[in-house]
Amino acid sequence: MSKIELCSVDEVAEGEAIRVETEGLALAVFNLNGQFYVTDDLCTHGPGLLHEGYIDGDIVECNFHNGSFNIKTGEVVDPPCMIPVKTYPTSVEGGKVFVEH
């Protein structure tokens, strides 16, 4: 596994998400009450992008078909999504967000 720097913590407002593309990955970086979580950005059900979804607590609702996922675990919360979204081990060091890949 390698550690990949994604962004500064200041780039992701609390309760929001941004898209980061790096090393062939398209990721959504979420800030939930100052804790950072990273998932694949593409919904597992269709062409929706999770960083553009509606965030409520630790749930993100895809804006394409309204299925939702737990941001922390990637598990499906509501259909039509059936396949969990991939999550990444995330750390914050020196004001920067990193994932292991």
N, CA, C and O of each residue as an XYZ file, in Angstrom:
404
protein
N       0.837     -1.191      0.000
C       0.000      0.000      0.000
C       0.876      1.245      0.000
O       1.959      1.272      0.584
N       0.375      2.270     -0.670
C       1.089      3.537     -0.671
C       0.166      4.626     -0.140
O      -1.056      4.523     -0.247
N       0.757      5.665      0.432
C      -0.001      6.782      0.969
C      -0.063      7.869     -0.097
O       0.957      8.247     -0.673
N      -1.280      8.369     -0.352
C      -1.499      9.371     -1.393
C      -2.075     10.632     -0.744
O      -3.083     10.568     -0.040
N      -1.431     11.776     -0.986
C      -1.963     13.049     -0.504
C      -3.090     13.494     -1.426
O      -2.933     13.527     -2.647
N      -4.239     13.839     -0.820
C      -5.399     14.226     -1.621
C      -5.641     15.718     -1.643
O      -5.840     16.295     -2.712
N      -5.629     16.361     -0.474
C      -5.990     17.771     -0.406
C      -5.640     18.315      0.968
O      -5.209     17.579      1.856
N      -5.833     19.603      1.125
C      -5.708     20.245      2.424
C      -7.034     20.119      3.158
O      -8.089     20.099      2.525
N      -6.998     20.033      4.495
C      -8.246     19.954      5.252
C      -9.098     21.202      5.015
O     -10.325     21.132      5.097
N      -8.470     22.335      4.723
C      -9.189     23.585      4.490
C      -9.994     23.588      3.187
O     -10.861     24.440      2.993
N      -9.710     22.645      2.306
C     -10.406     22.597      1.017
C     -11.790     21.961      1.110
O     -12.591     22.086      0.183
N     -12.081     21.274      2.228
C     -13.357     20.562      2.369
C     -14.104     21.135      3.568
O     -13.746     20.872      4.716
N     -15.142     21.919      3.294
C     -15.936     22.517      4.370
C     -16.656     21.428      5.159
O     -16.973     20.370      4.616
N     -16.910     21.684      6.425
C     -17.612     20.726      7.267
C     -18.993     20.424      6.687
O     -19.742     21.332      6.327
N     -19.316     19.127      6.604
C     -20.592     18.704      6.047
C     -20.630     18.701      4.533
O     -21.697     18.549      3.939
N     -19.472     18.867      3.900
C     -19.379     18.919      2.440
C     -18.429     17.841      1.928
O     -17.822     17.102      2.704
N     -18.318     17.771      0.608
C     -17.399     16.832     -0.039
C     -16.823     17.480     -1.286
O     -17.437     18.359     -1.891
N     -15.636     17.032     -1.657
C     -15.024     17.464     -2.914
C     -14.569     16.229     -3.682
O     -14.422     15.145     -3.119
N     -14.351     16.419     -4.970
C     -13.811     15.354     -5.828
C     -12.314     15.584     -5.982
O     -11.858     16.708     -6.192
N     -11.563     14.497     -5.874
C     -10.126     14.542     -6.112
C      -9.786     13.419     -7.084
O     -10.150     12.263     -6.868
N      -9.084     13.773     -8.156
C      -8.615     12.775     -9.110
C      -7.111     12.696     -9.011
O      -6.412     13.692     -9.196
N      -6.609     11.496     -8.714
C      -5.172     11.297     -8.583
C      -4.828      9.831     -8.798
O      -5.582      8.944     -8.398
N      -3.719      9.586     -9.411
C      -3.187      8.230     -9.624
C      -4.244      7.267    -10.159
O      -4.323      6.116     -9.728
N      -5.056      7.748    -11.106
C      -6.063      6.907    -11.729
C      -7.322      6.710    -10.901
O      -8.204      5.948    -11.296
N      -7.422      7.375     -9.771
C      -8.585      7.252     -8.895
C      -9.436      8.517     -8.972
O      -8.907      9.619     -9.117
N     -10.749      8.356     -8.875
C     -11.674      9.484     -8.750
C     -12.359      9.304     -7.399
O     -13.179      8.403     -7.223
N     -12.017     10.167     -6.453
C     -12.428      9.990     -5.063
C     -13.295     11.132     -4.569
O     -13.183     12.263     -5.042
N     -14.163     10.824     -3.609
C     -14.931     11.836     -2.888
C     -14.335     11.938     -1.490
O     -14.219     10.939     -0.780
N     -13.957     13.155     -1.101
C     -13.407     13.404      0.234
C     -14.478     14.133      1.035
O     -14.894     15.233      0.674
N     -14.920     13.511      2.124
C     -15.986     14.048      2.963
C     -15.421     14.571      4.277
O     -14.503     13.978      4.843
N     -15.974     15.687      4.765
C     -15.642     16.237      6.075
C     -16.898     16.133      6.930
O     -17.863     16.872      6.734
N     -16.867     15.198      7.886
C     -17.992     15.009      8.799
C     -17.552     15.427     10.191
O     -16.856     14.681     10.879
N     -17.955     16.614     10.603
C     -17.598     17.128     11.930
C     -16.092     17.104     12.181
O     -15.638     16.755     13.270
N     -15.328     17.482     11.159
C     -13.880     17.547     11.306
C     -13.164     16.224     11.112
O     -11.935     16.180     11.184
N     -13.892     15.147     10.870
C     -13.304     13.846     10.556
C     -13.427     13.647      9.052
O     -14.459     13.964      8.460
N     -12.383     13.128      8.442
C     -12.360     12.984      6.990
C     -12.511     11.519      6.587
O     -11.917     10.620      7.181
N     -13.327     11.315      5.556
C     -13.607      9.991      5.017
C     -13.499     10.076      3.507
O     -13.816     11.103      2.907
N     -13.047      8.980      2.893
C     -12.855      8.958      1.446
C     -13.504      7.711      0.863
O     -13.309      6.597      1.350
N     -14.289      7.932     -0.204
C     -14.900      6.837     -0.951
C     -14.597      7.039     -2.431
O     -14.125      8.099     -2.843
N     -14.875      6.003     -3.226
C     -14.902      6.228     -4.666
C     -15.978      7.275     -4.923
O     -16.987      7.306     -4.218
N     -15.782      8.123     -5.908
C     -16.757      9.179     -6.181
C     -17.940      8.674     -6.988
O     -19.044      9.203     -6.855
N     -17.738      7.676     -7.811
C     -18.797      7.170     -8.684
C     -19.736      6.256     -7.912
O     -19.297      5.307     -7.262
N     -21.028      6.547     -7.987
C     -22.042      5.689     -7.386
C     -21.946      4.298     -8.011
O     -21.641      4.173     -9.198
N     -22.202      3.260     -7.230
C     -22.124      1.888     -7.750
C     -23.365      1.507     -8.561
O     -23.405      0.425     -9.146
N     -24.366      2.368     -8.604
C     -25.600      2.057     -9.312
C     -25.706      2.729    -10.677
O     -26.319      2.178    -11.592
N     -25.120      3.902    -10.820
C     -25.257      4.621    -12.087
C     -24.213      5.704    -12.197
O     -23.213      5.681    -11.480
N     -24.434      6.659    -13.093
C     -23.411      7.670    -13.362
C     -23.354      8.821    -12.360
O     -22.664      9.808    -12.612
N     -24.058      8.725    -11.236
C     -24.030      9.799    -10.247
C     -22.678      9.923     -9.568
O     -21.962      8.935     -9.404
N     -22.330     11.150     -9.173
C     -21.084     11.417     -8.455
C     -21.419     11.748     -7.008
O     -22.209     12.651     -6.735
N     -20.814     11.013     -6.085
C     -21.189     11.150     -4.689
C     -20.798     12.490     -4.077
O     -21.465     12.965     -3.158
N     -19.717     13.112     -4.576
C     -19.352     14.416     -4.009
C     -20.416     15.470     -4.302
O     -20.452     16.511     -3.646
N     -21.280     15.209     -5.277
C     -22.373     16.116     -5.615
C     -23.671     15.730     -4.907
O     -24.690     16.400     -5.082
N     -23.647     14.659     -4.110
C     -24.845     14.167     -3.457
C     -25.227     14.981     -2.230
O     -24.513     15.897     -1.822
N     -26.371     14.625     -1.651
C     -26.894     15.277     -0.460
C     -26.349     14.549      0.772
O     -26.548     13.344      0.921
N     -25.664     15.278      1.648
C     -25.055     14.691      2.839
C     -25.935     14.989      4.040
O     -26.273     16.143      4.306
N     -26.304     13.932      4.768
C     -27.108     14.064      5.987
C     -26.470     13.182      7.048
O     -26.611     11.960      7.022
N     -25.757     13.823      7.996
C     -25.028     13.050      8.997
C     -23.916     12.281      8.326
O     -23.059     12.873      7.669
N     -23.916     10.942      8.485
C     -22.881     10.122      7.837
C     -23.420      9.374      6.617
O     -22.868      8.353      6.208
N     -24.512      9.900      6.039
C     -25.126      9.302      4.856
C     -25.006     10.266      3.680
O     -25.222     11.469      3.826
N     -24.659      9.725      2.513
C     -24.684     10.530      1.291
C     -25.711      9.909      0.350
O     -25.706      8.703      0.101
N     -26.583     10.758     -0.159
C     -27.596     10.329     -1.120
C     -27.134     10.725     -2.510
O     -26.888     11.902     -2.774
N     -27.018      9.764     -3.384
C     -26.623     10.026     -4.763
C     -27.692     10.889     -5.428
O     -28.888     10.656     -5.256
N     -27.253     11.871     -6.179
C     -28.198     12.778     -6.823
C     -28.745     12.217     -8.136
O     -29.520     12.896     -8.810
N     -28.365     11.009     -8.512
C     -28.819     10.455     -9.786
C     -30.101      9.648     -9.614
O     -31.114      9.961    -10.239
N     -30.072      8.606     -8.767
C     -31.266      7.786     -8.521
C     -31.683      7.799     -7.059
O     -32.567      7.039     -6.664
N     -31.058      8.658     -6.243
C     -31.420      8.841     -4.840
C     -31.119      7.655     -3.927
O     -31.628      7.596     -2.808
N     -30.301      6.713     -4.388
C     -29.824      5.679     -3.487
C     -28.825      6.313     -2.528
O     -28.282      7.381     -2.813
N     -28.578      5.664     -1.396
C     -27.644      6.276     -0.451
C     -26.709      5.259      0.180
O     -26.971      4.056      0.210
N     -25.586      5.810      0.691
C     -24.516      5.014      1.282
C     -24.103      5.608      2.619
O     -24.233      6.811      2.845
N     -23.603      4.749      3.501
C     -22.954      5.213      4.712
C     -21.550      5.654      4.315
O     -20.777      4.857      3.783
N     -21.218      6.909      4.568
C     -19.923      7.455      4.166
C     -18.775      6.755      4.889
O     -17.710      6.552      4.306
N     -18.981      6.387      6.144
C     -17.912      5.795      6.950
C     -17.599      4.357      6.551
O     -16.441      3.941      6.582
N     -18.638      3.589      6.172
C     -18.443      2.167      5.893
C     -18.591      1.796      4.425
O     -18.121      0.740      4.003
N     -19.247      2.662      3.635
C     -19.524      2.354      2.237
C     -20.764      1.509      2.031
O     -21.172      1.282      0.892
N     -21.378      1.036      3.119
C     -22.540      0.160      3.004
C     -23.732      0.889      2.390
O     -23.907      2.094      2.573
N     -24.542      0.133      1.660
C     -25.765      0.654      1.061
C     -26.777      0.923      2.174
O     -26.987      0.081      3.046
N     -27.399      2.098      2.137
C     -28.440      2.454      3.091
C     -29.815      2.373      2.430
O     -30.762      1.866      3.031
N     -29.928      2.866      1.205
C     -31.209      2.853      0.493
C     -31.005      2.429     -0.956
O     -30.028      2.821     -1.594
N     -31.957      1.607     -1.483
C     -31.920      1.268     -2.898
C     -32.245      2.489     -3.743
O     -32.753      3.472     -3.204
N     -31.973      2.471     -5.047
C     -31.730      1.269     -5.835
C     -30.297      0.746     -5.772
O     -29.994     -0.271     -6.396
N     -29.420      1.404     -5.044
C     -28.050      0.910     -4.928
C     -28.058     -0.458     -4.237
O     -28.803     -0.676     -3.282
N     -27.231     -1.362     -4.726
C     -27.143     -2.704     -4.154
C     -25.707     -3.054     -3.752
O     -25.493     -3.888     -2.871
N     -24.737     -2.425     -4.390
C     -23.325     -2.735     -4.168
C     -22.713     -1.619     -3.325
O     -22.848     -0.443     -3.665
N     -22.037     -1.977     -2.223
C     -21.389     -0.940     -1.400
C     -20.370     -0.153     -2.215
O     -19.810     -0.661     -3.186
N     -20.135      1.093     -1.808
C     -19.115      1.916     -2.439
C     -17.796      1.667     -1.701
O     -17.784      1.481     -0.484
N     -16.700      1.666     -2.440
C     -15.396      1.412     -1.828
C     -14.981      2.592     -0.952
O     -15.114      3.750     -1.347
N     -14.479      2.282      0.237
C     -13.931      3.287      1.140
C     -12.427      3.076      1.251
O     -11.915      2.007      0.921
N     -11.724      4.105      1.720
C     -10.269      4.057      1.810
C      -9.821      4.440      3.215
O     -10.391      5.348      3.818
N      -8.794      3.749      3.749
C      -8.214      4.169      5.025
C      -7.692      5.599      4.874
O      -6.918      5.891      3.963
N      -8.116      6.475      5.763
C      -7.841      7.909      5.642
C      -7.130      8.415      6.878
O      -7.427      7.992      7.995
N      -6.180      9.333      6.672
C      -5.485      9.967      7.799
C      -5.277     11.442      7.481
O      -5.302     11.864      6.325
N      -5.072     12.206      8.540
C      -4.766     13.628      8.408
C      -3.423     13.868      9.071
O      -3.218     13.523     10.235
N      -2.510     14.465      8.316
C      -1.177     14.772      8.833
C      -0.762     16.142      8.327
O      -0.799     16.408      7.125
N      -0.369     17.006      9.245
C       0.101     18.328      8.844
C      -0.924     19.129      8.059
O      -0.563     19.899      7.170
N      -2.209     18.951      8.385
C      -3.247     19.688      7.695
C      -3.604     19.155      6.316
O      -4.329     19.808      5.565
N      -3.100     17.972      5.978
C      -3.368     17.348      4.675
C      -4.113     16.035      4.869
O      -3.899     15.328      5.854
N      -4.991     15.714      3.919
C      -5.754     14.456      3.944
C      -5.047     13.448      3.047
O      -4.713     13.750      1.901
N      -4.821     12.242      3.582
C      -4.159     11.159      2.862
C      -5.048      9.912      2.849
O      -5.855      9.704      3.755
N      -4.891      9.102      1.826
C      -5.496      7.764      1.810
C      -4.384      6.746      1.558
O      -3.320      7.065      1.028
N      -4.676      5.513      1.958
C      -3.789      4.405      1.619
C      -4.446      3.642      0.486
O      -5.640      3.341      0.513
N      -3.628      3.341     -0.510
C      -4.140      2.654     -1.703
C      -3.143      1.595     -2.131
O      -3.373      0.893     -3.117
